[in-house]
Amino acid sequence: MSDDAYRLSFEAVADQYERARPSYAPGALDWLAERIGIGPGRRVLDLAAGTGKLTRQLVALGASVVAVEPGDAMRAVLERVVPDAEPLAGSAEAIPLAEGAVDAITVGQAFHWFRPDVALAEMHRVLRPRGGVALLWNQWDDDDPLQREIDELLDPLRSERARRDADLARSTLAESPLFGAIDERVFRHARVLDADRLVEWVSSTSAVVRASPSDRTRIAARVRQLAGDGAVELTLVTSVLAFDRVS
């Protein structure tokens, strides 16, 4: 299956994605506000913005946010739930902005779907000199037995790029002359949800969306069994890679 098929798979579950997916750790946003300069008077590009999970957190920091998203269904949800952002159709490989148009760029849960060499050149083009970039991922916490079992349940269905996520970014950036050294941070945050919402979250991942009907049914049943009755409190991990435009 092509990477494009995976990265656009969320089009079929845009509303579910919006309901079920978590935001990013508040501590990560606080750090990025200082590290790459997100706040009043700053224009920030949220690239591959999806339904605006990260976009709304950038808006809350006072930034002027341009949200670029290739999927029509995902972008329609974003327009509804984050009306203060400027939504644009586009991709990481063809960003619909002029040269030097933004002060900073963020990418939430998406860099592993990009064609990295093309995307980094485009990001360099639209970013002002010495501007900062942040790549973020929410990841399952392997220290939590429930999350570890869910992670192991999904792993056989993941694409190779989804498995590599931050590792792919590190290796690509190490070879790029366009950006400087990486600052890496990990932040934890809590999320409380019931079995229905946990199943909906797991079912909104690309691995499950693109799975066979029988696999989707099997995974949903197993996650519901693991969650049990009542609320489940999870500690999630937000991983962040931040770096700057070289010139």
URNOR-V472036 format. One record per backbone hydrogen bond with DSSP energy under -1.0 kcal/mol. NH is the residue of the N-H (numbers start at 0). CO is the residue of the C=O. E is the energy in kcal/mol with one decimal. If there is no record, write none. Layout:
BEGIN
((NH;CO;E) (NH;CO;E))
END
This chain:
BEGIN
((5;1;-1.6) (6;2;-3.0) (7;3;-1.7) (8;5;-1.4) (10;7;-1.5) (11;8;-1.4) (12;9;-1.7) (16;12;-3.2) (17;13;-2.2) (18;14;-2.2) (19;15;-2.7) (20;16;-2.3) (27;24;-1.1) (28;24;-1.4) (29;25;-2.3) (30;26;-2.1) (31;27;-2.4) (32;28;-2.2) (34;30;-2.9) (35;31;-2.2) (37;32;-1.2) (41;38;-1.9) (43;63;-2.8) (44;103;-2.6) (45;65;-3.0) (46;105;-2.9) (47;67;-1.5) (48;67;-2.0) (51;48;-2.3) (55;51;-2.2) (57;53;-1.8) (58;54;-2.4) (59;55;-1.9) (61;58;-2.0) (62;57;-1.4) (63;41;-2.8) (65;43;-2.9) (66;85;-2.4) (67;45;-2.0) (68;87;-2.2) (74;70;-2.5) (75;71;-2.1) (76;72;-1.6) (77;73;-2.2) (78;74;-2.6) (79;75;-1.3) (80;76;-2.5) (81;77;-2.7) (84;81;-1.6) (85;64;-2.7) (87;66;-2.6) (90;93;-1.3) (96;94;-1.9) (99;124;-2.2) (100;97;-1.2) (101;125;-2.4) (102;42;-2.9) (103;42;-1.2) (104;131;-2.0) (105;44;-2.9) (106;133;-2.1) (108;135;-3.4) (112;109;-2.5) (113;110;-1.6) (115;113;-1.1) (118;114;-2.7) (119;115;-2.8) (120;116;-1.6) (121;117;-2.0) (122;118;-2.8) (123;119;-2.5) (124;120;-1.9) (125;121;-2.0) (126;122;-1.1) (127;101;-2.5) (130;127;-2.3) (132;242;-3.0) (133;104;-2.2) (134;240;-2.9) (135;106;-3.0) (136;238;-2.0) (138;236;-3.2) (143;140;-1.9) (147;143;-2.8) (148;144;-2.0) (149;145;-2.0) (150;146;-2.7) (151;147;-2.2) (152;148;-1.9) (153;149;-1.9) (154;150;-1.8) (156;153;-1.9) (157;154;-1.4) (162;158;-1.8) (163;159;-1.6) (164;160;-2.0) (166;163;-2.5) (168;164;-1.6) (169;165;-2.6) (170;166;-2.3) (171;167;-2.2) (172;168;-2.6) (173;169;-2.0) (179;243;-2.6) (182;241;-3.3) (184;239;-2.2) (186;237;-2.6) (188;235;-1.8) (190;233;-2.7) (192;231;-2.3) (197;193;-2.2) (198;194;-2.6) (199;195;-2.2) (200;196;-2.3) (201;197;-2.6) (202;198;-2.5) (203;200;-1.2) (204;201;-1.5) (208;204;-2.8) (209;205;-2.2) (210;207;-1.3) (215;211;-2.6) (216;212;-2.3) (217;213;-2.3) (218;214;-2.7) (219;215;-2.3) (220;216;-2.2) (221;217;-2.1) (222;218;-2.7) (223;219;-2.3) (224;220;-2.0) (225;221;-2.5) (226;222;-2.3) (227;223;-1.8) (231;192;-3.0) (233;190;-3.3) (235;188;-3.3) (236;138;-1.8) (237;186;-3.5) (238;136;-2.7) (239;184;-2.7) (240;134;-2.5) (241;182;-2.9) (242;132;-2.1) (244;130;-3.0) (245;177;-2.5))
END
